Amino acid sequence: MQVDEATVRRIARLARIRVGDNEARSLVSELSSILTWVEQLGEVDTDGVEPMTSVVEARIKMRDDVVTDGGDRERILANAPRAEDGYFVVPKVVE
């Protein structure tokens, strides 16, 4: 895929990146070669390949999903800037 300078400037504007004239000209060839490489990835046969999250097979240890109060209300509330009647006190944010 070929990218022109106008496309580079549009991408830069959308990404809120300041790009100078010399930079824009050099980015034309860089982005074009990157997009050509990405197009080549579409040619790879991935039929039958299972999706994976790691190159090493790993099983996540599961634990029981149990609702608790955290164990120690007083210790938890000790971290709060303000607490009252066993609850966190936060400033009002909606008028």
Backbone as CSV, one residue per row, in Angstrom:
resi,resn,N_x,N_y,N_z,CA_x,CA_y,CA_z,C_x,C_y,C_z
1,MET,0.851,-1.177,0.000,0.000,0.000,0.000,0.891,1.232,0.000
2,GLN,0.604,2.153,-0.867,1.389,3.370,-0.987,0.709,4.502,-0.226
3,VAL,1.490,5.219,0.556,0.991,6.347,1.351,1.571,7.624,0.765
4,ASP,0.751,8.669,0.663,1.265,9.945,0.186,1.445,10.909,1.361
5,GLU,2.028,12.057,1.078,2.335,13.032,2.134,1.069,13.572,2.799
6,ALA,-0.003,13.714,2.027,-1.261,14.195,2.603,-1.799,13.194,3.632
7,THR,-1.657,11.912,3.343,-2.107,10.887,4.284,-1.261,10.913,5.554
8,VAL,0.044,11.096,5.397,0.932,11.192,6.557,0.522,12.374,7.429
9,ARG,0.247,13.497,6.826,-0.157,14.682,7.596,-1.502,14.455,8.292
10,ARG,-2.407,13.766,7.618,-3.716,13.488,8.230,-3.567,12.550,9.424
11,ILE,-2.751,11.514,9.271,-2.502,10.585,10.374,-1.859,11.327,11.546
12,ALA,-0.903,12.180,11.246,-0.232,12.951,12.294,-1.218,13.870,13.006
13,ARG,-2.114,14.486,12.256,-3.101,15.372,12.878,-4.045,14.581,13.771
14,LEU,-4.501,13.421,13.289,-5.397,12.587,14.087,-4.712,12.084,15.361
15,ALA,-3.402,11.811,15.264,-2.645,11.321,16.415,-2.128,12.475,17.272
16,ARG,-2.420,13.694,16.829,-1.955,14.908,17.525,-0.435,14.911,17.687
17,ILE,0.238,14.575,16.580,1.694,14.568,16.532,2.137,15.659,15.562
18,ARG,3.022,16.508,16.016,3.542,17.562,15.143,4.598,16.957,14.217
19,VAL,4.406,17.113,12.910,5.320,16.568,11.912,5.757,17.700,10.994
20,GLY,7.072,17.881,10.887,7.612,18.902,10.004,7.635,18.436,8.561
21,ASP,8.001,19.345,7.649,8.016,19.013,6.220,9.000,17.887,5.901
22,ASN,10.223,17.993,6.427,11.230,16.953,6.159,10.809,15.615,6.755
23,GLU,10.245,15.666,7.947,9.781,14.447,8.602,8.657,13.794,7.811
24,ALA,7.731,14.593,7.305,6.595,14.057,6.555,7.077,13.319,5.319
25,ARG,8.064,13.879,4.636,8.585,13.227,3.427,9.241,11.887,3.757
26,SER,9.985,11.824,4.873,10.633,10.553,5.223,9.613,9.531,5.746
27,LEU,8.549,10.021,6.385,7.530,9.110,6.902,6.718,8.457,5.791
28,VAL,6.644,9.100,4.624,5.918,8.523,3.489,6.490,7.151,3.159
29,SER,7.811,7.067,2.994,8.415,5.774,2.634,8.361,4.793,3.796
30,GLU,8.555,5.281,5.025,8.519,4.381,6.184,7.137,3.754,6.363
31,LEU,6.089,4.571,6.329,4.736,4.050,6.504,4.340,3.131,5.356
32,SER,4.768,3.468,4.147,4.461,2.611,2.993,5.086,1.234,3.163
33,SER,6.348,1.195,3.618,7.005,-0.110,3.780,6.382,-0.893,4.928
34,ILE,5.974,-0.217,6.001,5.318,-0.901,7.116,3.996,-1.507,6.657
35,LEU,3.200,-0.726,5.923,1.907,-1.232,5.454,2.068,-2.364,4.448
36,THR,3.113,-2.318,3.628,3.386,-3.407,2.694,3.705,-4.682,3.468
37,TRP,4.488,-4.555,4.529,4.831,-5.703,5.360,3.588,-6.272,6.035
38,VAL,2.690,-5.408,6.522,1.456,-5.863,7.162,0.579,-6.589,6.147
39,GLU,0.531,-6.116,4.911,-0.232,-6.806,3.867,0.322,-8.214,3.624
40,GLN,1.639,-8.371,3.725,2.251,-9.693,3.546,1.799,-10.659,4.637
41,LEU,1.537,-10.158,5.828,1.073,-11.022,6.916,-0.266,-11.663,6.577
42,GLY,-1.076,-10.983,5.767,-2.368,-11.527,5.366,-2.232,-12.765,4.488
43,GLU,-1.062,-12.973,3.906,-0.826,-14.120,3.033,-0.459,-15.378,3.811
44,VAL,-0.166,-15.238,5.103,0.238,-16.386,5.913,-0.977,-17.257,6.194
45,ASP,-0.809,-18.575,5.990,-1.900,-19.526,6.227,-1.987,-19.816,7.724
46,THR,-3.055,-19.366,8.351,-3.231,-19.582,9.788,-4.388,-20.535,10.088
47,ASP,-4.860,-21.239,9.073,-5.935,-22.213,9.298,-5.452,-23.304,10.242
48,GLY,-6.262,-23.605,11.234,-5.917,-24.654,12.175,-4.984,-24.215,13.291
49,VAL,-4.587,-22.967,13.300,-3.709,-22.478,14.366,-4.583,-21.918,15.476
50,GLU,-4.440,-22.492,16.668,-5.235,-22.056,17.806,-4.707,-20.722,18.334
51,PRO,-5.615,-19.836,18.741,-5.164,-18.591,19.360,-4.429,-18.898,20.661
52,MET,-3.414,-18.079,20.969,-2.677,-18.319,22.203,-2.305,-16.999,22.863
53,THR,-2.114,-17.064,24.160,-1.725,-15.870,24.903,-0.247,-15.881,25.238
54,SER,0.403,-17.021,25.038,1.819,-17.150,25.359,2.413,-18.241,24.476
55,VAL,3.714,-18.211,24.300,4.362,-19.255,23.507,4.530,-20.531,24.306
56,VAL,4.342,-20.434,25.629,4.443,-21.590,26.509,3.054,-21.905,27.037
57,GLU,2.663,-23.172,26.960,1.356,-23.581,27.483,1.330,-23.374,28.989
58,ALA,0.373,-22.615,29.454,0.261,-22.350,30.893,-1.208,-22.377,31.285
59,ARG,-1.466,-22.898,32.438,-2.822,-22.921,32.971,-2.902,-21.909,34.104
60,ILE,-3.951,-21.137,34.117,-4.155,-20.162,35.174,-4.789,-20.869,36.359
61,LYS,-4.199,-20.656,37.523,-4.770,-21.254,38.728,-6.033,-20.500,39.078
62,MET,-7.110,-21.233,39.238,-8.394,-20.621,39.560,-8.651,-20.731,41.055
63,ARG,-9.347,-19.756,41.590,-9.753,-19.803,42.986,-11.254,-19.631,43.044
64,ASP,-11.843,-20.003,44.158,-13.273,-19.839,44.325,-13.621,-18.356,44.337
65,ASP,-14.687,-18.003,43.654,-15.152,-16.620,43.611,-16.062,-16.398,44.813
66,VAL,-15.483,-15.868,45.877,-16.203,-15.692,47.125,-16.238,-14.208,47.470
67,VAL,-17.410,-13.701,47.783,-17.556,-12.310,48.182,-17.200,-12.188,49.654
68,THR,-16.278,-11.258,49.959,-15.908,-11.006,51.352,-15.944,-9.511,51.605
69,ASP,-15.868,-9.131,52.859,-15.839,-7.708,53.200,-14.409,-7.190,53.293
70,GLY,-13.445,-7.982,52.893,-12.061,-7.561,52.949,-11.376,-8.008,54.221
71,GLY,-12.150,-8.519,55.135,-11.544,-9.084,56.310,-11.426,-8.181,57.517
72,ASP,-11.043,-6.925,57.330,-10.808,-6.053,58.480,-11.189,-4.616,58.123
73,ARG,-12.415,-4.255,58.433,-12.950,-2.940,58.077,-12.098,-1.809,58.653
74,GLU,-11.715,-1.904,59.897,-10.961,-0.825,60.545,-9.609,-0.606,59.876
75,ARG,-8.928,-1.682,59.535,-7.621,-1.558,58.876,-7.774,-0.951,57.476
76,ILE,-8.826,-1.332,56.769,-9.066,-0.791,55.432,-9.406,0.692,55.515
77,LEU,-10.279,1.051,56.426,-10.676,2.453,56.565,-9.538,3.324,57.102
78,ALA,-8.531,2.722,57.728,-7.377,3.494,58.211,-6.620,4.127,57.047
79,ASN,-6.764,3.597,55.838,-6.099,4.145,54.654,-6.848,5.336,54.061
80,ALA,-8.072,5.538,54.473,-8.908,6.590,53.890,-8.554,7.951,54.488
81,PRO,-8.575,9.014,53.662,-8.378,10.361,54.210,-9.462,10.719,55.222
82,ARG,-10.712,10.282,54.942,-11.825,10.514,55.869,-12.732,9.300,55.874
83,ALA,-13.171,8.923,57.054,-14.118,7.823,57.187,-15.115,8.201,58.271
84,GLU,-16.356,7.720,58.093,-17.413,8.048,59.051,-18.384,6.878,59.123
85,ASP,-18.706,6.442,60.306,-19.666,5.357,60.521,-19.324,4.100,59.726
86,GLY,-18.037,3.822,59.580,-17.622,2.614,58.875,-17.630,2.721,57.359
87,TYR,-17.717,3.947,56.805,-17.733,4.156,55.350,-16.692,5.194,54.953
88,PHE,-16.251,5.127,53.701,-15.382,6.159,53.153,-16.179,7.432,52.961
89,VAL,-15.582,8.582,53.255,-16.228,9.880,53.016,-15.467,10.528,51.863
90,VAL,-16.232,10.857,50.811,-15.623,11.475,49.623,-16.326,12.790,49.351
91,PRO,-15.623,13.726,48.667,-16.263,15.004,48.357,-17.377,14.832,47.327
92,LYS,-18.361,15.694,47.407,-19.466,15.685,46.444,-18.942,16.117,45.087
93,VAL,-19.271,15.362,44.027,-18.781,15.690,42.701,-19.891,16.097,41.747
94,VAL,-21.139,15.897,42.123,-22.265,16.256,41.278,-23.078,17.309,42.005
95,GLU,-23.337,18.402,41.314,-24.131,19.477,41.926,-25.601,19.234,41.719
